[in-house]
Amino acid sequence: NSNLNVKRQFVKGFFDGDGSCTNSITERSTTRCVYVSQSTKEILEEINDILEECGLLFKIYKNVRGKDIWYELSTKKNQEIVNFRDMIGFSYQNKYLKLEETIAGMKRYGNQVL
């Protein structure tokens, strides 16, 4: 569907601008996450609708620090991170490489990934 391809490219650009991928490994836990943050929840709801059209499961979280409020659309599920790479991904090389490194880490630490 060409309409969905246009939406996917829009979401890719949105994540290129405001999104990121984290890979935090400590002695006690490993946290991997693909996320995008915004002060406007409605924008993230629209982005989430497109992600759902692509079969991706992300959630919106509210963050508060003092008077500052912002929202984060994210997934921490390993398979969803892989699916994000396959369906959306990043155009910017540094973000793309960080996502690939995160997925490679899943395999190194024995996490099951398809």
N, C-alpha and C positions, 0 to 999 in steps of 0.2 A: 504494500500500500504506500503510494508516494506521499500521501498526507502524513502518515506515521513517520516516514523517513525525514520529512521536514521538521516534525516535532522532535524527533531524536536529535537532529543536528542543533536545534534550538537549545535543548537540554544540555547537550555537550558543551555548547558555548557558555551556558549559564554556569555549569560546573567548572569550566576553564577559568571563568572570572572569579567566582565566589566559593568554589568547592575545594576539597582537599581529600587526601587519603592519609590515614595515620596507621602506624604499625608500632605499638608500644609493647616491649617485652621486658618483664621483670622476673625475678626469681619465682614469684608466686603466680603470675598470670601473663597472658598475652591478650592484648586488645587490638583488634584491627577494625577500622571504620572508614567508610566512604561517606562524606557529608558535605552539605552546603548550608551556610548560615545567612540569615536575613532578619531585618527588623520587622518585616511585614509578613505575617503568617499567610495571608491570602495568596501571595506569590508562590510560596512553597506548596500550598495546597494545589495550585494549578500545575506546578512541576510534578508533584506527586501523582496527580491524575495521569500525566503522560507516562511517568515511570510504570504505573499500574497497567496502562495500555501495552507496555512492552513486557509485561509479566514480572516486573521487579517490585519487591516488597520493601519499602522504606517506611519510616515512621517520623512524625513531627514531634519534637520536644521543645518545651518552653524553658528558657534559661533566664535567670534573674541574678543580677549582681548590683546591689545598691538600688539606684533608680533606673539602671539600664535593663531593658528587656529585649531579648532576641530569640529567634526560633532557629532550630536546627532540623534539617531533613536528613536522616541518616539510616544506615544499616551497618550492623556489626556481624551479620551472619556471613560466614565464609562463602557459601555457595552464592549468595546474593552479590557479594563483592566480585566474584568471578563473572556472574551474569551481567553485572554492570559493565565490566570491562568489555564483554562480548557484544552487548547491545548499545552501549553509550560510549564509554571510555573518556579519555582526555585527549585533546589536540596538543596541548603544551607538553613539550618533551619532558620537563622535570616532573610534572604531575603524572604523565604516562609511565615514566620509569619508576616512580615511587609506587604506583599501583602494581606494576609488574613485580617489583621487589616484595611487596606485601603478599602477593599471590605465591611467589616462589617460597616465601617464608612459611606459608601454610604447608607446603609440601615438605620442607625441611624438618618441620616440627611435627610431622605425622598427622596433620589435620586432613580429613578426607575432603578432597575436591574432585569434581568431575573434570 
